[in-house]
Structure formats: structure tokens, C-alpha cells
Amino acid sequence: MLRQQQGQGIQADGTLEVRVIKEGRALQYLPADYKIAAPGVEGYIIGRSDSSSSYAPDIDLAEHGAQNMGVSRRHAVLIRHRGLVHVMDLDSVNGTFMNGKRLSPQIPYLINSGDQISLANMDIVITRGSG
């Protein structure tokens, strides 16, 4: 079951830019914290690494203080569905939120450009890449 939202969503082609919101804002004019190809068949795990495990997610938020902010090692995943980018919570302990609303685990939600995604207490914004 896919949860659709209003808006057209982000096309799953080209590149995506991920910005960690710092001091209450995602500085769109600064370089992205992460630039990735749009998700294909496998998708991208978002989470954090730590010294007690050899696991490293595809998008590792550890350098941004993710562990102190409650981000799980395997917190959420970016996936492609019908040519659009979706986010899905992976049964994380502290939850995933979109624009302030908690997402049900294991259900993909369409991402619109500029949506604020909160992984526990860490906020990020995902946009279509500029180039």
C-alpha cells in the first residue's frame, strides 16, 4: 500500500541532493551534504554507522551527530516506485516523520521537493539535483 500525497513528487532520474537541516534551516544555496543518483532497484538505506558495528548505511549521517539525535543504524530507505522517489521507515526505534507527521513503518511515502523528513530528531531535505 503506497501513501500518495498532494504534489507531483521527485522524479527518480538524475541526481538527488540531501541536506541536513542545521540551525533550523536547510541552506539551499550551500553545497548538498550528499549527492546521489536517484534510487534504482535497490534503493538507499539512510542511517548511521558507529564504532561498535561494521555496518555502514548508503547514506551515513554519523558525521552529523546522528547517534545523539536518535537515528538508527538502518533508519529509513529511499526507493523508486513508478518513476518517483519515496521514503519508507524501516521500523526505526524513534520513527521517521514527513512534514511533522509520523510515517507508518514499511509503507512507502511519496517525497515532494522541499518536504522535511525527520529521522528521529535529525531533519533533512531531499531535492532533485541541479545538474
N, C-alpha and C positions, 0 to 999 in steps of 0.2 A: 504494500500500500504506500503510495507516494503522496506526500503532502505538497500541494501546489499553493503558491501564494500569488498575490497580485504582482504584476510586473512581468517582464519578459525573460528574466534570468540572464546568466552569463553564458555565452556560447562556449562549448567545450572544444575550442580550437585555438591555436596560437599559444600565447603565454598568459599566465596569471601572476599577479603581484600580491604578496601577502605583507601587510604592515601590522606590526604590533602597536597598539594604541599606548602612547606614553604620555603621561601627564594629562590624561583626559582627551587626547586628540590624536588622530592618525594624520601625520604630516604628509599630505598627498604630494607636496612639492619636493620632498626628500626622496632619495632612492628607496626602493622597497627593501624590506628586511630579507625577503625571499622572492626569487623569480623562478617559476617552474612552468614546464609545459602543461597544458591543460590535461586533466586526467584522462587516461585511456582505459583499457580493460581492467587494469589492476587498481587504479586509484592511488591516493597518497594518505598514509597514516600520519596524523598530527598528534604530537605528544612531546615527551621529554626523555632524554637519556639521564642516567645517573651512575655514580661510581660503583654501586652495588650490583649492576647488571651490565651485560654486554649488549643488550638490546638498544638499538637506535632507530627511532621512527624516521620516516621520509622527511618530514618537516619537524626538526628538533628545536623546540623552544627553550631548552635548558639554559642557554646563554642569556635569556631574558628573565631569569628568575622563576621559571615555570613551576619548579617543585615547591617553592614557598607560596605560590599562588594557587596550589591545589590541582595542577594539571597532572593527569595520569600519564603513565608511560605510553599507553595506547588509548588516547582520549577520544578522538573522532577520526573520520576519514572523509576525504574529498573524493567524490565519484562522478562518473559521467552517466547520464541517463537521457536517452532521446536527444542527444546532442547538447545537453545543458549540464552545468555544474551543480551538484547537490552536496550537502553535508549530512553526515549521519553520526550520531553519538554511538560510541562502542561500549555501552554500559559503564561509562565512567563513574567513579565514586561521587564526584562533585557536580556532575552534569554539564551539558552543553546548552547554551541559550542563543537564540537569534532575536535581535532587537528586543531583548528583555524577556522573551518567552522561552520557558524550558522546552527542549525538544524531547520527544519520547525516544528511548533507545531503539536502535536497529531500524529506524524509519528514515529514509532519505527526505531531506527538505531542500527545495529549490533555493539557490542563492541569487539574489539580485545585487547588482553592483552597488556598493556602499552599505550593504547590510552589515551590522555589527554582530560578530559572532563572539560569544564569551565561552571560553573553556575554563570552567570554574571561575576564578577571579581574574583571568587574563583575557583582555579584549583584543580582537584582531579584526581587520577589514580585508576582504578579498575583492580585487577588481581585475578586470581584463587588462592585460599588459598593453603598454603603449607601442610596442614595437616588435 
